[in-house]
Amino acid sequence: MPAIRKYTGILILLFMAVILLTFINIGLGSVDIPIKDIIGSVFNLEVSKETFRYIVVEYRLPKAITAIITGSGLAVSGLLMQTLFRNPLAGPYVLGLSSGASLGVAIVLMGATLIGGSFAALLLSKWSIVIASSLGSLLVLMAVMLASTRLRDTMAILIIGLMFASLTAAVVSVLAYFSPASELQQYVFWSFGSLGDLSWEEVSILAVIWLTGILLAISCIKNLNTLLLGEQYAKSLGVSIQRNRLLIIIATSLLAGSITAFAGPIAFVGLAVPHLIRQVIPINNHSILMPAVILGGAALMLVCDIAAQMPGNEFTLPINAITSLIGAPVVIWLLVRKRKFLF
């Protein structure tokens, strides 16, 4: 408990940063909206123009919430994978979930014209892409979970995940090779990632899955702390390694798989945020790291989305490019300065 009190101030600052960045994010766009009208729109108060309320409530607020969910979900997934595999290079997509989702989307986008007619138009709808992405992630997840029940070595699961990623990436490459430019362009645009195309219905579904994954991750906190001391020590304390491994994999899959399905494959955040947080909070107690990573991931994604809108008001840069351009130099600088990983 003394450690929690010691870092409470940092958690409060991170929470305030997320609130401030959310309002800054909502305020950016092609239409300039006064801060008074932004607050009025968010809290259902009086606004000077109903158009402002419509823009904020229907477009900007869902995008900001999607950024918070995406950043926090991927950050927690990265923390879970880094702890499970005790590998600082592990991320939320190390199990091949992103590659499985990409394969599902590639089959829909680059295989729709082979079918033709009205059925092809149905396949190219927004929900079909979400479903295809989810099914691709689910198939990879089931394969990894089946392997995890048969293997005792955790590192073997990591290798299997990487092999599934390579296999699905190879199939996507074959599909891309034989696809026309228009279909290939659609797939490339999806791979850029996007936070701004979700309706309230889609945001609600994503939020429910995100909350389920976060609660599962929180339930694993005690065992995550034990795993850092080694699997043999954890077994001596009565921790079921296989059961705990499955819970961590399911939590990661719910978070990373749903985010990929709705927002596309967002890179870097899940790998970088746990390291950034460990530079500020140099401990391995997941009771403190978990909430800090949730807030830090949300804040970083909001910053990246703000930066994606800064170059001009008429277009938005790909969020995938911004996450790496902003985050990678910061992580490199911090790690060079500290000269060690906290594991």
C-alpha positions as CSV (number, residue, x, y, z in Angstrom):
1,M,0.0,0.0,0.0
2,P,2.8,2.5,0.6
3,A,3.9,2.1,-3.0
4,I,0.3,2.8,-4.2
5,R,0.2,6.0,-2.2
6,K,3.6,7.0,-3.5
7,Y,2.5,6.9,-7.1
8,T,-1.1,8.1,-6.6
9,G,-0.1,11.6,-7.7
10,I,1.2,10.3,-11.0
11,L,-2.1,8.4,-11.6
12,I,-4.1,11.6,-10.9
13,L,-1.9,13.6,-13.3
14,L,-2.4,10.9,-16.0
15,F,-6.2,11.0,-15.5
16,M,-6.3,14.8,-15.7
17,A,-4.1,14.6,-18.9
18,V,-6.6,12.2,-20.5
19,I,-9.5,14.5,-19.7
20,L,-7.7,17.6,-21.0
21,L,-6.5,15.8,-24.2
22,T,-10.1,14.5,-24.8
23,F,-11.4,18.0,-24.9
24,I,-8.5,19.2,-27.1
25,N,-9.2,16.2,-29.4
26,I,-12.9,17.1,-29.7
27,G,-12.1,20.7,-30.4
28,L,-10.0,19.9,-33.5
29,G,-11.6,19.7,-36.9
30,S,-12.6,21.5,-40.1
31,V,-15.3,23.5,-38.2
32,D,-14.1,25.7,-35.3
33,I,-16.3,25.2,-32.3
34,P,-15.9,27.4,-29.2
35,I,-14.9,25.5,-26.0
36,K,-18.2,26.6,-24.3
37,D,-20.2,24.8,-27.1
38,I,-18.0,21.7,-26.8
39,I,-18.7,21.5,-23.1
40,G,-22.4,22.2,-23.7
41,S,-22.5,19.5,-26.3
42,V,-20.7,16.9,-24.2
43,F,-22.8,17.5,-21.1
44,N,-26.1,18.2,-22.9
45,L,-26.2,21.9,-22.0
46,E,-27.2,24.9,-24.0
47,V,-25.2,25.6,-27.2
48,S,-25.1,28.6,-29.6
49,K,-25.8,26.4,-32.6
50,E,-27.4,22.9,-32.8
51,T,-25.0,22.2,-35.7
52,F,-22.1,22.3,-33.2
53,R,-23.9,19.8,-31.0
54,Y,-24.5,17.4,-33.9
55,I,-20.8,17.6,-35.0
56,V,-19.5,17.0,-31.5
57,V,-21.9,14.2,-30.5
58,E,-22.1,12.3,-33.8
59,Y,-18.5,12.6,-35.0
60,R,-15.9,14.0,-32.6
61,L,-17.0,12.4,-29.3
62,P,-17.2,8.9,-30.7
63,K,-13.7,9.3,-32.2
64,A,-12.3,10.5,-28.9
65,I,-13.8,7.6,-27.1
66,T,-12.5,5.2,-29.7
67,A,-9.0,6.7,-29.2
68,I,-9.3,6.1,-25.4
69,I,-10.5,2.5,-25.8
70,T,-7.9,1.8,-28.5
71,G,-4.9,3.2,-26.7
72,S,-5.8,1.7,-23.3
73,G,-6.8,-1.7,-24.7
74,L,-3.6,-2.1,-26.7
75,A,-1.4,-0.9,-23.8
76,V,-2.9,-3.4,-21.4
77,S,-2.5,-6.1,-24.0
78,G,1.1,-5.3,-24.4
79,L,1.7,-5.3,-20.6
80,L,0.0,-8.7,-20.4
81,M,2.1,-10.2,-23.2
82,Q,5.4,-8.7,-21.9
83,T,4.7,-10.2,-18.4
84,L,3.5,-13.6,-19.7
85,F,6.6,-14.1,-21.9
86,R,9.0,-12.0,-19.8
87,N,10.0,-10.4,-23.1
88,P,10.3,-6.6,-23.5
89,L,9.7,-7.0,-27.2
90,A,6.4,-8.7,-26.9
91,G,3.3,-6.8,-27.9
92,P,-0.5,-7.3,-28.2
93,Y,-0.1,-8.8,-31.7
94,V,2.6,-11.3,-30.9
95,L,0.1,-14.2,-30.9
96,G,-0.7,-13.5,-34.5
97,L,-4.1,-11.9,-33.9
98,S,-3.5,-8.9,-36.1
99,S,-2.3,-11.2,-38.9
100,G,-5.4,-13.3,-38.6
101,A,-7.6,-10.2,-38.7
102,S,-5.7,-8.9,-41.7
103,L,-6.2,-12.2,-43.5
104,G,-10.0,-12.1,-42.9
105,V,-10.2,-8.5,-44.2
106,A,-7.9,-9.4,-47.2
107,I,-10.2,-12.3,-48.2
108,V,-13.2,-9.9,-48.1
109,L,-11.7,-6.9,-49.8
110,M,-9.5,-8.7,-52.3
111,G,-11.8,-11.6,-53.0
112,A,-15.2,-9.8,-53.3
113,T,-15.0,-9.1,-57.0
114,L,-14.4,-12.7,-57.7
115,I,-17.9,-13.4,-56.6
116,G,-19.5,-10.3,-58.2
117,G,-23.1,-9.1,-58.1
118,S,-25.0,-7.8,-55.1
119,F,-23.3,-10.4,-52.8
120,A,-20.0,-8.7,-53.5
121,A,-21.5,-5.3,-52.4
122,L,-22.7,-7.0,-49.2
123,L,-19.3,-8.3,-48.5
124,L,-17.7,-4.8,-48.9
125,S,-20.0,-3.3,-46.2
126,K,-18.5,-2.0,-43.0
127,W,-20.0,-4.8,-40.8
128,S,-18.7,-7.5,-43.1
129,I,-15.1,-6.2,-42.7
130,V,-15.6,-6.1,-38.9
131,I,-16.9,-9.7,-38.9
132,A,-14.2,-10.9,-41.2
133,S,-11.5,-9.3,-39.0
134,S,-13.1,-10.8,-35.9
135,L,-13.3,-14.3,-37.4
136,G,-9.7,-14.1,-38.6
137,S,-8.5,-13.2,-35.1
138,L,-10.8,-15.8,-33.5
139,L,-9.4,-18.6,-35.7
140,V,-5.8,-17.7,-34.8
141,L,-6.8,-17.4,-31.1
142,M,-8.4,-20.9,-31.1
143,A,-5.3,-22.4,-32.7
144,V,-3.0,-20.7,-30.1
145,M,-5.2,-21.7,-27.2
146,L,-5.2,-25.3,-28.5
147,A,-1.5,-25.2,-28.6
148,S,-1.3,-23.7,-25.1
149,T,-3.2,-26.7,-23.6
150,R,-0.7,-29.1,-25.1
151,L,2.5,-27.2,-24.4
152,R,4.2,-26.6,-21.0
153,D,6.8,-24.1,-22.3
154,T,5.4,-20.5,-22.5
155,M,8.1,-19.5,-25.0
156,A,6.9,-22.3,-27.4
157,I,3.5,-20.5,-27.5
158,L,5.3,-17.3,-28.5
159,I,7.0,-19.1,-31.4
160,I,3.7,-20.6,-32.5
161,G,2.1,-17.2,-32.5
162,L,4.9,-15.8,-34.6
163,M,4.6,-18.8,-37.1
164,F,0.8,-18.2,-37.4
165,A,1.6,-14.5,-38.1
166,S,4.1,-15.5,-40.9
167,L,1.7,-18.0,-42.4
168,T,-1.3,-15.6,-42.6
169,A,1.0,-12.8,-43.9
170,A,2.1,-15.1,-46.7
171,V,-1.5,-15.8,-47.7
172,V,-2.3,-12.1,-47.7
173,S,0.7,-11.5,-49.9
174,V,-0.5,-14.1,-52.4
175,L,-4.0,-12.4,-52.4
176,A,-2.4,-9.0,-52.9
177,Y,-0.3,-10.2,-55.8
178,F,-3.3,-11.4,-57.8
179,S,-5.6,-8.5,-56.8
180,P,-6.3,-5.4,-59.0
181,A,-5.1,-2.0,-57.9
182,S,-8.5,-0.8,-56.6
183,E,-8.9,-3.7,-54.2
184,L,-5.3,-3.5,-53.1
185,Q,-5.8,0.2,-52.3
186,Q,-8.8,-0.6,-50.1
187,Y,-6.8,-3.1,-48.1
188,V,-3.9,-0.7,-47.7
189,F,-6.3,2.1,-46.5
190,W,-7.7,-0.4,-43.9
191,S,-4.2,-1.3,-42.7
192,F,-3.5,2.4,-42.0
193,G,-6.0,2.2,-39.1
194,S,-8.8,4.7,-38.4
195,L,-10.5,6.1,-35.3
196,G,-13.1,8.2,-36.9
197,D,-15.4,5.9,-38.8
198,L,-17.4,4.3,-36.0
199,S,-21.0,5.0,-35.2
200,W,-22.3,5.0,-31.6
201,E,-23.6,1.4,-32.1
202,E,-20.1,0.2,-33.1
203,V,-18.5,2.2,-30.2
204,S,-20.9,0.6,-27.7
205,I,-20.1,-2.9,-28.9
206,L,-16.4,-2.2,-28.8
207,A,-16.7,-0.7,-25.3
208,V,-18.4,-3.8,-24.0
209,I,-15.7,-6.1,-25.3
210,W,-13.0,-3.7,-24.1
211,L,-14.5,-3.6,-20.6
212,T,-14.7,-7.4,-20.5
213,G,-11.0,-7.7,-21.5
214,I,-10.0,-5.1,-18.9
215,L,-11.9,-6.8,-16.1
216,L,-10.2,-10.1,-17.1
217,A,-6.8,-8.5,-17.0
218,I,-7.5,-6.9,-13.6
219,S,-8.5,-10.3,-12.3
220,C,-5.0,-11.6,-13.3
221,I,-3.1,-8.9,-11.4
222,K,-2.0,-11.0,-8.4
223,N,-0.9,-13.9,-10.7
224,L,0.9,-11.5,-13.0
225,N,3.1,-10.3,-10.1
226,T,3.8,-13.9,-9.2
227,L,4.8,-14.8,-12.8
228,L,7.6,-12.2,-12.8
229,L,9.4,-14.4,-10.2
230,G,9.3,-17.4,-12.6
231,E,6.9,-20.1,-13.4
232,Q,8.4,-22.6,-10.9
233,Y,8.0,-20.1,-8.0
234,A,4.4,-19.4,-9.1
235,K,3.6,-23.1,-9.1
236,S,5.0,-23.4,-5.6
237,L,2.6,-20.7,-4.5
238,G,-0.3,-22.7,-5.9
239,V,-0.8,-20.7,-9.1
240,S,-2.2,-22.7,-12.0
241,I,0.1,-21.8,-14.8
242,Q,-2.1,-23.2,-17.6
243,R,-5.3,-21.6,-16.3
244,N,-3.6,-18.3,-15.8
245,R,-2.0,-18.4,-19.2
246,L,-5.4,-19.1,-20.8
247,L,-7.0,-16.1,-19.0
248,I,-4.2,-13.8,-20.1
249,I,-4.4,-15.0,-23.7
250,I,-8.2,-14.6,-23.7
251,A,-8.0,-11.0,-22.2
252,T,-5.3,-10.0,-24.8
253,S,-7.4,-11.5,-27.6
254,L,-10.6,-9.7,-26.6
255,L,-8.8,-6.4,-26.4
256,A,-6.4,-6.6,-29.4
257,G,-8.8,-8.6,-31.6
258,S,-11.8,-6.2,-31.1
259,I,-9.7,-3.1,-31.5
260,T,-8.2,-4.5,-34.8
261,A,-11.7,-5.4,-36.0
262,F,-13.2,-1.9,-35.5
263,A,-10.2,0.4,-35.8
264,G,-7.7,-1.5,-37.9
265,P,-4.2,-2.8,-36.9
266,I,-2.8,0.0,-34.8
267,A,1.0,-0.5,-34.3
268,F,3.5,0.5,-31.7
269,V,1.1,1.6,-28.8
270,G,0.9,-1.8,-27.2
271,L,4.7,-2.3,-27.3
272,A,5.7,1.2,-26.2
273,V,3.3,2.3,-23.5
274,P,4.3,-0.3,-20.9
275,H,8.0,0.8,-21.3
276,L,7.1,4.5,-21.1
277,I,5.1,3.9,-17.9
278,R,7.9,1.9,-16.4
279,Q,10.2,4.8,-16.9
280,V,7.9,7.0,-14.8
281,I,6.8,4.3,-12.3
282,P,9.9,2.1,-12.0
283,I,8.2,-0.9,-10.3
284,N,6.8,-4.2,-11.4
285,N,3.6,-4.2,-9.2
286,H,0.7,-4.6,-11.6
287,S,-1.7,-3.1,-9.1
288,I,-0.1,0.2,-10.0
289,L,1.2,-0.6,-13.5
290,M,-2.3,-1.6,-14.8
291,P,-4.2,1.6,-14.1
292,A,-1.1,3.7,-15.2
293,V,-0.9,1.8,-18.5
294,I,-4.6,2.2,-19.1
295,L,-4.4,6.0,-18.6
296,G,-1.0,6.2,-20.4
297,G,-2.3,4.3,-23.4
298,A,-5.4,6.5,-23.7
299,A,-3.3,9.7,-23.4
300,L,-0.8,8.6,-26.0
301,M,-3.5,7.6,-28.5
302,L,-5.2,11.0,-28.0
303,V,-1.9,12.8,-28.6
304,C,-1.3,10.8,-31.8
305,D,-4.9,11.5,-33.0
306,I,-4.4,15.2,-32.3
307,A,-1.1,15.2,-34.2
308,A,-2.8,13.4,-37.1
309,Q,-5.2,16.3,-37.5
310,M,-2.6,19.2,-37.1
311,P,-1.1,19.4,-40.6
312,G,-4.4,20.6,-42.1
313,N,-8.1,20.8,-41.4
314,E,-9.3,19.0,-44.6
315,F,-7.6,15.7,-44.1
316,T,-6.2,13.4,-41.4
317,L,-2.9,11.5,-41.6
318,P,-2.9,7.7,-41.0
319,I,-3.0,7.0,-37.3
320,N,-0.6,4.1,-37.7
321,A,2.1,6.3,-39.1
322,I,1.6,8.9,-36.3
323,T,1.8,6.4,-33.5
324,S,5.3,5.2,-34.7
325,L,6.6,8.7,-35.7
326,I,5.7,10.2,-32.3
327,G,6.3,7.3,-30.0
328,A,9.4,5.5,-31.3
329,P,11.8,8.4,-30.8
330,V,10.5,9.0,-27.3
331,V,10.9,5.3,-26.3
332,I,14.4,5.2,-27.9
333,W,15.4,8.3,-25.9
334,L,14.1,7.0,-22.6
335,L,15.6,3.6,-22.9
336,V,19.0,5.0,-24.0
337,R,18.9,7.4,-21.0
338,K,17.9,4.6,-18.5
339,R,20.0,2.0,-20.3
340,K,17.9,-0.9,-19.0
341,F,14.5,-2.7,-19.3
342,L,12.6,-3.1,-16.0
343,F,12.0,-6.9,-15.9
